Amino acid sequence: MTTADMLTKIETAIRNGLTVYTRTAMRITPWTPKTYAKWLASGKAPFFVDREGHLRERSGKGSHVVMFASGTLLVGIAMQ
């Protein structure tokens, strides 16, 4: 799966009313449709593909890699 495919899958799940959870060893982040909409309204997409092709998740003022361009997933992603 490519980073663009994963981004599409995440956005489709949220548009369909599901909550997307990203989890690392230290933290679980829920992305509800309401939270996602607030980020979009502020002009920043919560998930994006950077110029190197990595899928990134925004966190505060920064962001971190969720999936490398090679397809290696670094976090757990669940859609419920």
FENNOR-V282321 format. One record per residue. PHI is phi in whole degrees, 0 to 359 (* if undefined). OMEGA is omega in radians with two decimals (NA if undefined). D_CENTER is the distance of its C-alpha to the mean C-alpha in Angstrom with 1 decimal. Layout:
# FENNOR-V282321
phi & omega & d_center
PHI & OMEGA & D_CENTER
PHI & OMEGA & D_CENTER
This chain:
# FENNOR-V282321
phi & omega & d_center
* & 3.13 & 14.6
272 & 3.12 & 13.4
295 & 3.11 & 10.2
295 & 3.10 & 11.0
296 & 3.14 & 11.7
295 & 3.11 & 8.4
299 & 3.11 & 6.7
297 & 3.13 & 9.8
297 & 3.12 & 9.6
297 & -3.11 & 6.5
296 & 3.12 & 8.2
294 & 3.12 & 11.5
300 & -3.13 & 11.0
293 & 3.09 & 10.3
298 & 3.12 & 13.2
274 & 3.05 & 15.2
89 & 3.13 & 15.1
274 & 3.02 & 13.1
263 & 3.11 & 11.1
258 & 3.12 & 8.0
250 & 2.97 & 8.6
251 & -3.10 & 7.3
225 & 3.03 & 10.7
246 & 3.11 & 12.6
292 & -3.04 & 16.4
250 & -2.95 & 16.7
206 & 3.02 & 14.1
243 & -3.12 & 12.1
246 & 3.07 & 9.7
272 & 3.06 & 9.9
246 & 3.10 & 8.1
278 & 3.07 & 11.3
304 & 3.14 & 12.2
293 & 3.13 & 14.4
297 & -3.14 & 12.0
301 & -3.14 & 9.6
297 & 3.11 & 13.0
296 & 3.11 & 14.3
296 & 3.13 & 11.7
297 & 3.12 & 12.5
296 & 3.13 & 16.2
279 & 3.10 & 16.2
94 & -3.13 & 15.5
233 & 3.09 & 12.1
284 & -3.13 & 8.9
297 & 3.09 & 6.1
238 & 3.13 & 4.0
205 & 3.07 & 7.1
260 & -3.11 & 9.5
281 & -3.06 & 12.2
293 & 3.09 & 15.9
270 & 3.11 & 16.2
92 & 3.12 & 13.8
274 & 3.04 & 11.2
277 & -3.09 & 7.4
238 & 3.09 & 6.5
241 & 3.11 & 4.8
286 & 3.12 & 7.7
212 & -3.08 & 10.2
65 & -3.14 & 13.5
269 & -3.11 & 15.1
244 & 3.09 & 13.3
205 & 3.08 & 10.1
222 & -3.08 & 9.8
285 & 3.09 & 9.3
259 & -3.09 & 7.1
211 & 3.09 & 9.3
289 & 3.11 & 12.6
301 & 3.13 & 14.1
288 & -3.14 & 16.5
103 & 3.13 & 14.2
284 & 3.14 & 14.3
273 & -3.08 & 11.4
260 & -3.13 & 11.6
230 & 3.01 & 10.0
276 & 3.11 & 10.7
232 & 3.10 & 8.5
232 & 3.14 & 10.7
235 & -3.10 & 11.1
229 & NA & 14.2
